[in-house]
Amino acid sequence: MVTGAWTPMKKFATLTLIAGLGLGLAACGETRNERTLSGALIGAGTGAAIGGLATGKAGGALVGGVVGAGAGAVVGSNTRGPRRCYATNRYGERYRVPCRY
């Protein structure tokens, strides 16, 4: 066996690692637009890496990048950002309170 060869197990482990990192970083941002953009960028990079590794061709990386960008944008857009919960005192001043989910 050649030591530098890509075995199916190495390929699967690499793809799983890349997908896990991409999902872990998906939807970073405070506003919905920021989460959509970051999700699309992370999805495109992850999809291109997975597509390139899976097929070994530039076409696979291109298709993977396009599909990943679309999926990342959808996921990023539909996630909730950090919540900031406020209450108002009797003088009309806002202050932060613990959020109830």
Stockholm file with secondary structure:
# STOCKHOLM 1.0

chainA/1-101         MVTGAWTPMKKFATLTLIAGLGLGLAACGETRNERTLSGALIGAGTGAAIGGLATGKAGGALVGGVVGAGAGAVVGSNTRGPRRCYATNRYGERYRVPCRY
#=GR chainA/1-101 SS CCTTCCCHHHHHHHHHHHHHHHHHHTTCSSSHHHHHHHHHHHHHHHHHHHHHHHHSSHHHHHHHHHHHHHHHHHHHHTSCCCCCCEEECTTSCEEECCCCC
#=GC SS_cons         CCTTCCCHHHHHHHHHHHHHHHHHHTTCSSSHHHHHHHHHHHHHHHHHHHHHHHHSSHHHHHHHHHHHHHHHHHHHHTSCCCCCCEEECTTSCEEECCCCC
//
